[in-house]
Each structure stands twice: as structure tokens, then as C-alpha cells.
Amino acid sequence: MEYKLPFKEYDKALRKNKLMGLQCRDCGKVTCPPTMACSGCGGTNLDVRQLTGAGKVVTFSTCYVAARGHEAELPYTVVLIELDEGPWIMGNLIDIDPRKVTMDVIGKRATLSYKVFPRDEFSAGDAARPAFCILR
Amino acid sequence: MRRVAVIGTGHSKFMFNSEKTSTEMMAETALDALREANVQPKDVQAFFLGNAWGDFEEGQATLQTYIANEIGCFNIPATRVEGACSSGTMAAREAFVWITSGLYDIVLVGGVERATTLPVPLATRVFATCADSRYEYPLGFIYPASFGMLCHLYSKTHGIPLPRLKEMMAGVSVQSHEYAMKNPYAQIQKPLTKEDVLNSPMIATPLQLHDCCPFTDGAAAIVLAAEDIAKKLVEKPVYIAGVGQASAGRISSQADYYPRIRARELSSQQAYKMAGLTPQDIDVCELHDCFSIAAIIAAECLGFFEFGTAGAAWEKGATRADGKIPINISGGLKAKGHPVGATGVGQICEITYQLRGQLAEQGRQVEGAKYGITDTMGADGVVTNVILAAQ
């Protein structure tokens, strides 16, 4: 059975600022980032659809240490966003001083942008990654 | 289903910068375990090894086959089990399952890691290979940030102001250091105060250095045997009463449960059910405190405290050796250390010592302990639990 929304397609769209996901025809649940089976019912009756990329901050952490290859970005903030269509997605928080991100950010509206991870010796190529801006 | 017992244990000192190789550490503890079990290497029918990152640490994959032959268990089936920080407990569960099946009677379980060969930024990278490599690692994912996110969400979900929660978390680290000072196998044997924790360098908000366990080298081994054989070999077998294991998808896929860890609830429920026990029956617990907040969440998911209350329970002494549910009386991952593949096997050794009643001299025996549980969580939600019984 063919993978409906492979990483390559998802990645290509994200580099155009488009967030792609899957919607289940059986239970209606939206899955993003993609998986083979619906994250709700486990079925495979899925349609690829574009999501708005808008949502709200669920939680965050600002990193003061990094894995090898990410040191130049320090400090940086990692967030979980609840998308308006339901699923959570992990990303960076940008357009804000990472040192000043506090729990006040939780619940704030945020919108999608992206950055590219260039690759390192343990990764299978470069990858677009979601980066979110708080809506003011 | 026939019963399975722990009949021998071996445990290295957990440390920074071991001069011994993984093979050497594992071989020493394996032979200690075989000797304690009154078992010869030729009697061992299979070997299961928990090891997460030998490939990176020493450029050595397939450690299991070399170790088996190194210790005189020539040509037996040797299997490496990898589930990040849960690898060792998973290896023990595999051995348990094969003995209950009747295929084997005597099996050796080991766990080893030599994480401090890696410089810290590389170690951080290697540990983060357990995150979703396409959808979550590229944004700079590190495990301290993963638990930092859990911590902020826990504070929000349970309405505990962050400064208050951080005080409770500091108490978890302080208790672990206190018990590690009594444990000769522990990596860090120095006192720690709440102020030390709250003044330590920030790692990933809101987690500071002393909210985090160290990188560790170490090994541990156990010998498991079917009940009839165990009784012939040793005076005091400790029985495996129940096991559980569950998995989870990438962190963002756990939206319906966070900050609860669904895999932990499912895994521990399997173990309780198999053992015919409830959390109230457990006398002592070793759980996966990779971060201080992780200990609080684990204690709740294992059923010892209501959600949102475990931090306060630590403060009130409920988790001390004489408390309602003694937790991490070894010093836990925070201070006993966290040699990833060895951690779960080391926990089973520790609970075995508690159930045999052999820790009074060290001043950390849980009086009259009959049942104990171990708990490890690897990666984003690879959870394995083992319940042990004194009889």
C-alpha cells in the first residue's frame, strides 16, 4: 500500500510555507505530521489536505545547550503548537527573544513559517522544520 | 505459565570515564551474577543484552555476541535489545517471556553503556537520535527540552505555579542524592541542597543542571531461571510477578494524554494485572527519573499518587525509605547514575536487594518489603515495567 503523504512531499510543501496533513474519511481526524495510518482510528482511508498552519501554543522550552550541529542557534525555543484542525506539531518559536519566553506564551495564537535544518552526519538529508511566530 | 525467578545479580560501580570497555564491564558483572546464581557459563541457554549506543560510544555494534563468547557462554543465541533508556528492562522482559514459554530454563540478562566516551554535545546528539528524525529532531530537539515542555505543561494543567513546582522538583533531586550517598554503586556521592538545584545552570527551561541525570558508564547483570530450577540453585530466589511493555509515537502524536504518559499507564497496568496486584500493594519502587519532573509524572502514572500531587508527596516524605511508597532509594538515575542500557537491569538488581533484605548495612533497607516495581522509559514513550516478589 502506498504511503499517502511521504516526507519528501510534506517537506517540499513546507518550503513553500504550506503545511500538509491527512484527513480521515472514516473518523474525520486530522493527522499532521503524516503517518501511514490515521492517528485516531488506525484506518488508511485518508485524504491529503492543506492545513491553515495556524494554532495556539501548548507548551515550550528554551534550550541553553544543544546537540552537536545546533550550537550556533543557541539559545532557541522549541514549542508544541495545537493546530486549529486539532493535531499538535513541534516547531521552533521565532521572531521573539528566546531568553524572554515565559509561560505567558502558552495559549497565544501562532502562525506557521519554516526554517531549514541543513543536515548533519547522522541525518538522511536536510529538512524543512516548522517555525512559528506569535500573532500580536 | 511457569514462574521465573532472579537467582543472581551483578552490578558495577556507575561512574564517569570508565577505564574498562563495555565488554569488560559487562563480562565482570555477568560472571558475578552467574557465581551468585551457582550457574556455570555452559548452563546458560541464551543471553539478552540491553545496549543503546555501543555503535557510537566505542564503534562497537553487536556487543552481545562478543560478550557471550567472552564469558564462556560459547555459541549461545545472544540478542541485543534496543529501546533507548528502556533497553535493559526490555532485555529482562524478553528473557522472562522465553523462560515462561518453556524454551529456556536459565537465561542471562545484561545491560551496559559507556556514554561518557562521548563529548557532551555529541552525547546529546546521539541520545536525540531517539526522537523522530524527520519531523522533530531537525528543529533542535534535545531530551531536556522534551521534559522542559512536559514540565511547563504539567504546571499549566495542574495549576501549580512554576516556582512552586520547581521547589518540589528540587526536593526530588535532593532526596536522590541523599540515598546515593549510602549506595556504593552510585555515580554521584555528594550532598545536594535545594539552593544548589535552583542555582545550577539552566539547561532547557525550566530544567536546570540538577534537574537532570548525568551521563554514565556502567553495567549490570541478572540470571533468570524457571522456578523449579531456581529453588535448587539458590536459597532465596526473588520472583518476577509481572511484566509490562508499551510503545508510543512521536511526542506531538501524544496530544490526547500529555502531560500524562499513556505508554507508562498501559505498561504498568499490564504488569499489575499479571501480578494480581495494585499500586497499593507495592512496597518499593525504582522509577525513571531522567529529569526531576519525569519522576513526579512517573510516580503518578504508576498509580502511587493522584495526578498533580506527587511533587507535594515527595516534600512530605512519602517517597522516603520509611514513607508510604519508597521511591529511588538507590539514588535513582539522578545520582546513582544512568548508564542507559544498564539502567533497567540495575533497577532489577536494586529491587532484588530490597526484597532479599540485604541493604540494612547500607542504611537504606525498606523494612519488610515484599513487592517492588521497576520502571524505565526510553525515547518518546518506550516504557517497560517489572514487578518483583519476595516469595
Boltz contact constraints between the chains, C-beta under 6 A:
constraints:
  - contact:
      token1: [A, 7]
      token2: [B, 134]
      max_distance: 6.0
  - contact:
      token1: [A, 33]
      token2: [B, 135]
      max_distance: 6.0
  - contact:
      token1: [A, 39]
      token2: [B, 253]
      max_distance: 6.0
  - contact:
      token1: [A, 59]
      token2: [B, 149]
      max_distance: 6.0
  - contact:
      token1: [A, 59]
      token2: [B, 152]
      max_distance: 6.0
  - contact:
      token1: [A, 59]
      token2: [B, 153]
      max_distance: 6.0
  - contact:
      token1: [A, 61]
      token2: [B, 145]
      max_distance: 6.0
  - contact:
      token1: [A, 61]
      token2: [B, 148]
      max_distance: 6.0
  - contact:
      token1: [A, 61]
      token2: [B, 149]
      max_distance: 6.0
  - contact:
      token1: [A, 61]
      token2: [B, 204]
      max_distance: 6.0
  - contact:
      token1: [A, 61]
      token2: [B, 205]
      max_distance: 6.0
  - contact:
      token1: [A, 62]
      token2: [B, 205]
      max_distance: 6.0
  - contact:
      token1: [A, 63]
      token2: [B, 145]
      max_distance: 6.0
  - contact:
      token1: [A, 63]
      token2: [B, 204]
      max_distance: 6.0
  - contact:
      token1: [A, 64]
      token2: [B, 202]
      max_distance: 6.0
  - contact:
      token1: [A, 65]
      token2: [B, 203]
      max_distance: 6.0
  - contact:
      token1: [A, 67]
      token2: [B, 124]
      max_distance: 6.0
  - contact:
      token1: [A, 67]
      token2: [B, 125]
      max_distance: 6.0
  - contact:
      token1: [A, 67]
      token2: [B, 128]
      max_distance: 6.0
  - contact:
      token1: [A, 67]
      token2: [B, 142]
      max_distance: 6.0
  - contact:
      token1: [A, 68]
      token2: [B, 121]
      max_distance: 6.0
  - contact:
      token1: [A, 68]
      token2: [B, 122]
      max_distance: 6.0
  - contact:
      token1: [A, 68]
      token2: [B, 125]
      max_distance: 6.0
  - contact:
      token1: [A, 70]
      token2: [B, 140]
      max_distance: 6.0
  - contact:
      token1: [A, 73]
      token2: [B, 140]
      max_distance: 6.0
  - contact:
      token1: [A, 76]
      token2: [B, 140]
      max_distance: 6.0
  - contact:
      token1: [A, 78]
      token2: [B, 145]
      max_distance: 6.0
  - contact:
      token1: [A, 80]
      token2: [B, 149]
      max_distance: 6.0
  - contact:
      token1: [A, 88]
      token2: [B, 252]
      max_distance: 6.0
  - contact:
      token1: [A, 88]
      token2: [B, 255]
      max_distance: 6.0
  - contact:
      token1: [A, 89]
      token2: [B, 252]
      max_distance: 6.0
  - contact:
      token1: [A, 90]
      token2: [B, 136]
      max_distance: 6.0
  - contact:
      token1: [A, 90]
      token2: [B, 252]
      max_distance: 6.0
  - contact:
      token1: [A, 91]
      token2: [B, 139]
      max_distance: 6.0
  - contact:
      token1: [A, 92]
      token2: [B, 139]
      max_distance: 6.0
  - contact:
      token1: [A, 103]
      token2: [B, 152]
      max_distance: 6.0
  - contact:
      token1: [A, 103]
      token2: [B, 162]
      max_distance: 6.0
  - contact:
      token1: [A, 106]
      token2: [B, 156]
      max_distance: 6.0
  - contact:
      token1: [A, 117]
      token2: [B, 138]
      max_distance: 6.0
  - contact:
      token1: [A, 127]
      token2: [B, 138]
      max_distance: 6.0
  - contact:
      token1: [A, 129]
      token2: [B, 138]
      max_distance: 6.0
  - contact:
      token1: [A, 129]
      token2: [B, 139]
      max_distance: 6.0
